[in-house]
Amino acid sequence: MINSSFRTFHARFDASQLGAMFAPRKPRHPLLRVAVGLLGVALLAVLLVLGVVVGTAMLAVGLARRLLTRGAKPQASAGAVVDAEYRVVDKPAHTLPY
C-alpha cells in the first residue's frame, strides 16, 4: 500500500521533463552535427585568442607604465647620508622545536 502511494507520488511530481528541457542535445543530421562541432571549436578559438590579446595588452600597459614612471623617482642627494652604529644580534640559544 505504502509502496504504491510513493510510486504515484513520484509519477505526479517528476521533474525529469523540466531537466530535459535544458539538457543539450546533439542534432541527428550528420552535417548539422559537424557544423555544431565546428561552431564550438570556433567559439573556443575566439575565446582563446581574446584571452591572449587581453593578457598581452595588460602586460604591455604595465611595462609602459613602469618605464614612464621610472624617471620620476627622486634621487638621493649626497648630503643626506645617515651615519649610524650597528651591532649584530646573535640567534637565541633556546629556540622552540618544531
Sequence and secondary structure as in RCSB ss.txt:
>XXXX:A:sequence
MINSSFRTFHARFDASQLGAMFAPRKPRHPLLRVAVGLLGVALLAVLLVLGVVVGTAMLAVGLARRLLTRGAKPQ
ASAGAVVDAEYRVVDKPAHTLPY
>XXXX:A:secstr
 HHHHHHHHHHHT  HHHHHHHS    SSHHHHHHHHHHHHHHHHHHHHHHHHHHHHHHHHHHHHHHHHHTTS  
  TT             S     
